[in-house]
Amino acid sequence: MASELYNIIEGVSREKGIDPQIVVSAVEDAIVMATRKHYKSQENFRAKLDKESGKISAYAVKAVVETPEQVEDPNLQITVEDARRVDPNLEVGGELLTPKPIDGILGRIAAQLAKQVIFQKVREAERDTVYNEYIGRVGEIVNATVKRVEGPDVIFDIGKAEARMPRKEQSRLESFAVGERVRVVIARVERASKGPGVVVSRAAPELVQHLFQTEVPEIYDGTVVIRATAREAGERTKIAVMSKDKDVDAVGACVGMKGMRVQSIIRELRGEKIDIIEYHEDAVTFAEKALQPAKVSRVTVVDSAEKHLEVVVDDSQLSLAIGKKGQNVRLAAKLLGWKIDIKSEEEKRQEVEQQMAAMAPQATTPLENVPGLGEGVLEKLTAAGVTTVEALADMTPEQLEAIEGIGPKTVEKISLAVNNYFASLEAGAEGAVEAEAVEGEAAPEEASAEAAVEAGEAVPAEPTGETESVSNEGEPVPDEGTAQKTTE
């Protein structure tokens, strides 16, 4: 029959959910520490609890060695010859147990020390038991009861153990009262932790998925599948669904009649917004859906290996596509698993113009083409690395004065010469435009003259400013009619 002490140990073990032998080992370790404190010895001590009688015995343990030369510490080792004087059956490698009286040694301090050791061992055993129980249940949804609030953390009772919910695992929309029952996700299990080793969450995407499985029968039976979820707790959740049955609308099944199903989930999440999106294998189409409610103009795959997309939207849709503090595009990128760059039409146009300008060859004009720059100034500019008119025009007066041998007056001279050069270029361009305009006006007259010649008609002579033509001899030249009559 077990002793009363052992019955108490079994009761504690059942309450804590640990092996009774662990508690027995804790008691024996406590006795060892108290014995060592009492005898003030460096010997190896060992304690043993008799299950039947409840009596605890303590022993000094010495290892048995063969020769005296092998004895390094007399408190820890003994020769086989000396050991056999106590126990003839001992062999080399065995242990000699010498009983140590412990009656009356457990004074107040020693008893307190033993109590601390027992509690510490029990806590460690309990923590290991909880770890082994819940490590395989990470990601599982469990029902929990709010037990207490410790600062920013909320402590829950999840059945066999306590769980902790830190601030970052909470939704900003939620507050909890003691005794309230909620559903939580087992986020992780920590072995080395002062408080509860199980960490639960109400901010994990798995919670939203579980709520949809509970509220939508099509998801529960596998007709509709949740392919991806992106969530910012307390703000917005995007969930991508697809249907395995062509006759079942995945988004409609999740929304429910008059939105009853999704509204039930929103109430559970204290008003968190939920976007339900139809999943597509094509990343371009999926991106257009994921960025709703913004309307996307076009989507371009920048790098398929790096999973990089570029999205262009109308200028009026840019803020809507990005969302409050970038939330919409951030959730869409998390949902797709792609990097998304959003640009407006105007930004894209400017980018294309810059690329075209960069591709166009840059004009370079030698400094010698600028009249008004003396040879000395040209030599100084060339020595400073300025060899083109364009580079000279981009320089500020301060940069020019920094060149050795160029002062303020020379800077004014250079500026005037460069301005005159560009002014002459502009004037030449305007003259060329006017000449083209004049040629364009004269062209119709030339064309009509050519047409007349081809038709066999007489082309009127250009006026000379004289009233009549004069022959070489100074006589008047008759007109065609007079000449014809005379001939006849």
Residue pairs with C-beta under 8 A, 6 or more apart in sequence:
1 52
2 10
2 51
2 52
3 50
3 51
3 52
3 53
3 54
3 55
4 54
5 49
5 54
6 20
6 24
6 49
6 51
6 54
9 20
9 23
9 24
9 27
10 20
12 23
12 122
13 19
13 20
13 22
13 23
16 122
16 125
16 126
16 129
17 126
17 129
17 160
18 122
18 125
18 126
18 129
19 125
22 121
22 122
22 125
23 118
23 121
23 122
23 125
24 49
25 121
26 117
26 118
26 120
26 121
26 122
26 125
27 47
27 49
27 56
27 114
27 118
28 46
28 47
28 48
28 49
28 56
29 47
29 117
29 121
30 113
30 114
30 115
30 117
30 118
31 47
31 56
31 58
31 102
31 114
32 45
32 46
32 47
32 58
33 113
33 114
33 117
34 102
34 105
34 106
34 110
34 111
34 113
34 114
35 45
35 47
35 58
35 100
35 102
35 105
36 43
36 45
37 109
37 110
37 113
38 102
38 105
38 110
39 100
41 60
41 75
42 73
42 75
42 76
43 60
43 61
43 62
43 75
43 76
44 60
44 61
44 62
44 75
44 76
45 58
45 59
45 60
45 61
45 100
46 58
46 59
46 61
46 97
47 56
47 57
47 58
47 59
48 56
48 57
48 59
49 55
49 56
50 56
50 57
56 102
57 99
57 102
58 99
58 100
58 102
59 97
59 98
59 99
59 100
60 97
60 98
60 100
61 95
61 96
61 97
61 98
62 75
62 76
62 77
62 78
62 83
62 95
62 96
62 98
63 76
63 77
63 78
63 93
63 94
63 95
64 77
64 78
64 79
64 80
64 83
64 90
64 91
64 92
64 93
64 94
64 95
64 96
65 71
65 77
65 78
65 79
65 80
65 92
66 79
66 80
66 92
67 79
68 79
70 77
70 79
71 77
71 78
71 79
78 96
80 90
80 91
80 92
83 90
83 94
83 96
84 90
86 96
86 98
87 96
90 96
106 114
127 191
127 193
127 197
128 191
130 160
130 161
130 189
130 196
130 197
130 198
131 189
131 191
131 197
133 160
133 161
134 161
134 186
134 189
134 197
134 198
135 189
137 186
138 186
138 187
138 188
138 189
139 185
139 186
139 206
140 185
140 186
141 183
141 184
141 185
141 206
141 207
141 210
142 158
142 159
142 183
142 184
142 186
142 200
143 158
143 181
143 182
143 183
144 156
144 157
144 158
144 163
144 181
144 182
144 183
144 184
144 200
145 156
145 157
145 179
145 180
145 181
146 154
146 155
146 156
146 176
146 177
146 178
146 179
146 180
146 181
146 182
147 155
147 156
147 157
147 162
147 178
148 155
148 178
149 155
149 176
149 178
150 195
152 166
152 167
153 164
153 165
153 166
153 167
153 195
154 164
154 165
154 170
154 176
155 162
155 163
155 164
155 165
155 195
155 196
156 162
156 163
156 164
156 165
156 182
156 184
156 200
157 163
158 184
158 186
158 198
158 200
161 196
161 197
161 198
162 195
162 196
162 198
163 184
163 186
163 196
163 198
163 199
163 200
164 195
164 196
164 198
164 199
164 200
165 184
165 199
165 200
165 201
165 202
166 199
168 203
169 187
169 199
169 200
169 201
169 202
169 203
169 204
170 202
170 203
170 233
171 202
171 203
171 233
171 234
171 269
171 270
171 272
172 233
172 234
172 235
173 234
173 269
173 270
173 271
173 272
174 202
174 234
174 270
176 182
182 202
183 207
183 210
183 211
183 268
184 200
184 201
184 202
184 207
185 200
185 201
185 202
185 204
185 206
185 207
185 210
186 198
186 199
186 200
187 199
187 200
187 201
187 204
188 199
189 197
189 198
189 199
190 197
190 198
190 199
191 197
201 207
202 233
203 231
203 233
203 234
204 231
205 229
205 230
205 231
205 237
207 269
208 229
208 231
208 237
208 239
208 265
208 269
208 274
209 226
209 229
209 239
211 265
211 268
211 269
212 219
212 226
212 239
212 254
212 265
213 219
213 220
214 220
215 256
215 261
215 262
215 264
215 265
216 224
216 253
216 254
216 256
216 261
218 224
218 243
218 248
218 250
218 253
219 225
219 226
219 241
219 253
219 254
222 244
223 243
223 244
223 245
223 248
223 253
224 241
224 242
224 243
224 244
224 248
224 250
224 253
224 254
225 241
225 242
225 243
225 244
226 239
226 240
226 241
227 240
227 241
227 242
227 279
228 239
228 240
228 279
228 335
228 336
228 337
229 237
229 238
229 239
229 240
229 335
230 237
230 238
230 239
230 331
230 332
230 334
230 335
231 237
231 238
231 331
232 327
232 330
232 331
233 272
234 270
234 272
235 272
235 273
235 327
236 272
236 273
236 274
236 275
236 327
236 328
236 331
237 269
237 272
237 273
237 274
237 275
237 331
238 274
238 275
238 277
238 290
238 331
238 332
238 334
238 335
239 254
239 274
239 275
239 276
239 277
240 277
240 278
240 279
240 286
240 289
240 290
240 335
241 250
241 251
241 253
241 254
241 276
241 277
241 278
241 279
242 250
242 278
242 279
243 249
243 250
243 253
250 278
250 279
251 276
251 277
251 278
253 261
254 261
254 262
254 276
255 261
255 262
255 276
256 262
256 263
262 274
262 276
265 274
266 272
266 273
266 274
275 292
275 331
277 289
277 290
277 292
277 335
278 289
279 286
280 286
280 289
283 301
283 307
283 309
283 336
283 338
284 299
284 301
284 309
286 336
287 296
287 299
287 309
287 311
287 332
287 336
287 338
287 340
288 296
288 299
290 331
290 332
290 335
290 336
291 311
291 313
291 321
291 328
291 329
291 332
291 340
291 342
293 320
294 313
294 317
294 320
294 321
294 328
295 313
295 314
295 317
296 311
296 312
296 313
296 317
296 321
297 312
297 313
297 314
297 317
297 345
298 311
298 312
299 309
299 310
299 311
299 312
300 309
300 310
300 311
300 312
301 308
301 309
301 310
302 308
302 309
302 310
302 341
306 339
307 336
307 337
307 338
307 339
308 338
308 339
308 341
309 336
309 338
309 339
309 340
309 341
310 340
310 341
310 343
311 321
311 340
311 341
311 342
311 343
312 342
312 343
312 344
312 345
312 348
313 321
313 342
313 343
313 344
313 345
314 344
314 345
315 344
315 345
315 346
318 342
318 344
320 328
321 328
321 329
321 342
322 328
322 329
322 342
323 329
323 330
323 331
329 340
329 342
332 340
333 339
333 340
343 351
362 390
363 390
364 388
364 390
365 388
365 389
365 390
366 387
366 388
366 389
367 373
367 378
367 381
367 382
367 386
367 387
367 388
367 389
367 392
368 378
369 389
369 421
370 389
370 392
370 417
370 418
370 421
371 417
371 420
371 421
372 413
372 416
372 417
372 420
372 421
373 381
373 413
373 414
373 417
376 405
377 406
377 410
377 413
377 414
380 403
380 404
380 405
380 406
381 387
381 392
381 403
381 406
383 404
384 403
384 404
386 392
386 395
386 403
389 418
389 421
392 414
392 418
393 418
393 422
397 408
397 411
397 415
400 406
400 410
400 411
400 414
401 407
401 408
401 411
406 414
449 459
452 458
452 459
453 459
468 476
468 477
469 476
469 477
470 476
470 477
471 477
478 486
